[in-house]
Amino acid sequence: MKASERLETARLVLRRPAVKDVKTMFARYSSDPDVTRFLGWPRHQSPADTRKFIRFSDAEWHHWPAGPYLVCSRETGALLGSTGLSFETPYRAVTGYALAKDSWGHGYATEALQAMVEVARSVGVRRLYALCHTEHCASWRVLEKCGFIREGILRCHSEFPNLAPSEICDVLCYAKVLP
């Protein structure tokens, strides 16, 4: 069963990324050093990097029941950031989120994450999890608000290419088991 490529929450529209979004994605968040600081993918240096992400997104949507989503304001249509699901198996997926700086502190990450929980549940995911840099307090607070349980610290687990110097870091593992 495929997830909807477009869904709405109280304040957000979540939709599949498209080539037409490249310039806005690059300008709003994927090239911003503050936004990408604690992310596991390299900050985009040019719109060409963002186009590569769109190709990755299309492959995910082709192979799995869902993939990346853009997060937009339901009221204005403005691009706020991104979220999504990345599948490891049909029953296990990882989620995350990245929001433009002017979208921080408004509850959008919480609302988008709650939507991803529902998408995951609707396509049969049993274990949804997220990894978070140990110093990224705002992110782990969002996960906890959405009912994710901190399972522990994974030592020397993930590279954060936007931290200087880039190194393999400990991460917090949060998970939610879905009925």
C-alpha positions as CSV (number, residue, x, y, z in Angstrom):
1,M,0.0,0.0,0.0
2,K,1.4,3.4,-1.0
3,A,1.1,6.5,1.2
4,S,-0.5,9.6,-0.1
5,E,2.0,12.0,-1.8
6,R,0.1,14.9,-0.2
7,L,-1.4,15.2,3.2
8,E,-2.7,18.0,5.4
9,T,-2.5,18.6,9.1
10,A,-4.1,21.5,11.1
11,R,-1.4,24.0,9.9
12,L,0.7,22.1,7.4
13,V,0.7,20.6,3.9
14,L,3.1,17.8,3.5
15,R,3.9,16.8,-0.1
16,R,6.3,14.9,-2.2
17,P,9.3,17.0,-3.4
18,A,9.5,17.9,-7.1
19,V,12.1,19.4,-9.4
20,K,10.2,22.7,-9.3
21,D,11.1,23.0,-5.6
22,V,14.9,22.9,-6.0
23,K,15.6,26.7,-5.8
24,T,13.3,27.2,-2.8
25,M,14.6,24.2,-0.9
26,F,18.2,25.3,-1.5
27,A,17.4,28.9,-0.4
28,R,15.2,28.0,2.6
29,Y,17.1,25.2,4.3
30,S,19.3,22.8,2.5
31,S,22.2,25.3,2.2
32,D,21.9,26.9,5.6
33,P,24.8,26.1,8.0
34,D,22.6,26.5,11.1
35,V,19.8,24.3,9.8
36,T,22.1,21.5,8.6
37,R,24.5,21.6,11.5
38,F,23.2,18.4,13.2
39,L,22.0,16.6,10.0
40,G,23.6,13.4,8.7
41,W,23.8,14.7,5.1
42,P,26.2,17.3,3.8
43,R,24.9,20.9,3.5
44,H,24.0,21.6,-0.2
45,Q,26.7,23.7,-1.9
46,S,24.6,24.4,-5.0
47,P,21.1,23.7,-6.4
48,A,22.7,20.7,-8.2
49,D,23.0,19.0,-4.8
50,T,19.4,19.7,-4.2
51,R,18.5,18.2,-7.6
52,K,20.4,15.1,-6.5
53,F,18.2,14.9,-3.5
54,I,15.1,15.1,-5.7
55,R,16.4,12.1,-7.7
56,F,17.0,10.2,-4.4
57,S,13.5,11.2,-3.3
58,D,12.0,9.8,-6.5
59,A,13.8,6.5,-6.1
60,E,12.6,6.2,-2.5
61,W,9.0,6.8,-3.6
62,H,9.4,4.4,-6.4
63,H,10.8,1.6,-4.3
64,W,9.0,2.1,-0.9
65,P,5.4,3.0,0.2
66,A,6.6,6.5,1.1
67,G,9.6,8.8,1.1
68,P,10.6,12.4,1.7
69,Y,8.0,15.1,2.2
70,L,8.3,18.9,2.0
71,V,6.6,20.7,4.9
72,C,4.6,23.8,3.8
73,S,2.4,26.3,5.5
74,R,-1.2,25.4,4.9
75,E,-2.2,29.1,5.2
76,T,0.5,30.7,2.9
77,G,1.9,27.7,1.0
78,A,5.5,28.8,2.1
79,L,8.1,26.1,2.3
80,L,9.0,25.5,5.9
81,G,11.3,22.5,5.6
82,S,11.2,18.7,5.1
83,T,10.5,15.4,6.8
84,G,9.7,11.9,5.6
85,L,10.3,8.2,6.0
86,S,13.3,6.2,5.0
87,F,12.6,2.5,4.9
88,E,15.1,-0.2,5.9
89,T,12.5,-3.0,5.6
90,P,8.8,-3.0,5.0
91,Y,8.2,-2.9,8.7
92,R,11.1,-0.6,9.9
93,A,11.7,3.0,9.0
94,V,13.6,6.0,10.2
95,T,12.3,9.5,10.3
96,G,13.6,13.0,10.8
97,Y,13.0,16.7,10.0
98,A,14.8,19.9,9.0
99,L,13.1,23.3,9.2
100,A,14.2,26.7,7.9
101,K,15.3,28.9,10.8
102,D,12.3,31.2,10.7
103,S,10.1,28.1,11.2
104,W,11.8,27.1,14.5
105,G,9.9,27.3,17.7
106,H,6.4,27.2,16.2
107,G,5.6,23.5,16.8
108,Y,5.9,22.7,13.1
109,A,8.4,19.9,13.7
110,T,6.1,18.3,16.2
111,E,3.1,18.5,13.9
112,A,5.1,17.1,10.9
113,L,6.5,14.3,13.0
114,Q,3.0,13.3,14.2
115,A,2.0,13.2,10.6
116,M,4.9,10.9,9.8
117,V,3.9,8.5,12.6
118,E,0.4,8.3,11.1
119,V,1.9,7.7,7.6
120,A,4.2,5.0,8.9
121,R,1.3,3.3,10.7
122,S,-0.9,3.4,7.6
123,V,1.7,1.6,5.5
124,G,2.4,-1.1,8.0
125,V,5.6,0.1,9.7
126,R,6.0,-1.5,13.1
127,R,9.1,0.2,14.3
128,L,9.7,3.9,13.6
129,Y,12.8,5.4,14.9
130,A,15.0,8.5,14.8
131,L,18.6,9.2,15.6
132,C,19.6,12.5,17.1
133,H,23.0,14.2,17.9
134,T,23.4,14.2,21.7
135,E,23.7,18.0,21.8
136,H,20.6,18.6,19.7
137,C,18.2,19.2,22.6
138,A,15.4,20.8,20.5
139,S,15.2,17.7,18.3
140,W,15.0,15.2,21.1
141,R,12.4,17.3,22.8
142,V,10.2,17.0,19.7
143,L,10.7,13.3,19.6
144,E,9.7,13.0,23.3
145,K,6.6,15.2,22.8
146,C,5.5,12.8,20.0
147,G,5.8,9.7,22.3
148,F,9.1,8.4,21.0
149,I,11.1,6.5,23.7
150,R,14.8,7.1,24.2
151,E,16.3,3.7,23.9
152,G,19.8,4.7,24.6
153,I,23.0,6.1,23.2
154,L,24.7,4.5,20.2
155,R,28.4,5.1,20.7
156,C,30.5,6.2,17.7
157,H,27.6,5.7,15.4
158,S,27.0,8.5,12.9
159,E,29.0,11.0,10.9
160,F,27.8,14.6,11.0
161,P,29.5,16.1,7.9
162,N,28.5,19.7,8.7
163,L,30.3,19.8,12.1
164,A,33.9,20.9,12.0
165,P,35.8,18.8,12.1
166,S,33.5,16.0,10.8
167,E,33.7,13.0,13.1
168,I,31.9,9.9,14.1
169,C,29.6,10.9,17.0
170,D,27.4,9.3,19.6
171,V,23.7,9.6,18.9
172,L,20.6,9.2,20.8
173,C,18.2,6.5,19.5
174,Y,14.5,7.2,19.9
175,A,11.8,4.7,18.7
176,K,8.1,4.2,18.6
177,V,6.5,0.8,18.2
178,L,3.3,1.1,16.2
179,P,0.3,-1.1,16.6
